C-alpha cells in the first residue's frame, strides 16, 4: 500500500516538474534515459550531509581529506546511491570569489560515507558542494563552507563577460543562450574552435558519460544548478545543455570538456536579467 502511494506521489511530482518552469528540475529528454531525476525538495530536505575535514584548521596547499556522511535526518546512514554522470558523488570546491574551481570525485566507503583528499590553494573561505542521488529519492546537493587558515588574498571581482570567446588551453569557446531569463528552462550552447586555426573542434571525447559537464553557481554560492546535456553523444563543435536559473542576478558557469584525453575547464560569468 505504502509503495503504491509513493509511486503515485512520484508520478504527480514528475508531472508537476514537467509543467513547472520555476525551479531546477529534470524532464526526460530523448536519449537521456540514464539520467537521474531530481529529488522532490521536501524529500531532499529529509537528507542531511555532514562534512568533516581531516584537519580542523586546514592550511593552504596541504593534503586535506574531506569526509561526507549522507544520512537521514534521524542520523541513519543512507546506503545506496545512483550513478549519475558515471559517479556516485560529484564534489565541487570553490573559493568565495569563485575564482578557484575544482571538480573531484569522492570514493564511496559504504554506510553513507564518502571521502576524498584534496588541497585548497590559498587561505580564505571555500564552499564544498556534494552532488549525489540517494537511490529511490533522486538527485540533490548539499554544501558546507570551510575556512582555510592564513591571510585571505584580495577577492577577485565576479564580472559578467562580454560576448567574446574565452580562450582556454588553445580552444576558443563561445557560450550562447536561446533566451537568457530567470525561472525558465533555457538552452546553453558552447561552441568550441581551435584558438589558433579557428577551425571547429570536432573530436570532443565523452567526459563523465556526456559531451561535457557543466556547473552553474550563483555569485554568492547559494544556488547550485543542475545542468543536463541535451545531446549526450555530440563530439563538437557545439555542446548543448539545458538549465533553469532560479532568479535573476550574476551566475558563474564552468563548462568542462575533454579532447585528446585532456579535460579543459572554461569559466563564464553571466548576468541573468
Ligand atoms: Cu563529477
Boltz pocket constraint, residues with backbone or C-beta under 6 A from the ligand:
constraints:
  - pocket:
      binder: B
      contacts: [[A, 85], [A, 87], [A, 89], [A, 90], [A, 91], [A, 103], [A, 104], [A, 105], [A, 208]]
      max_distance: 6.0
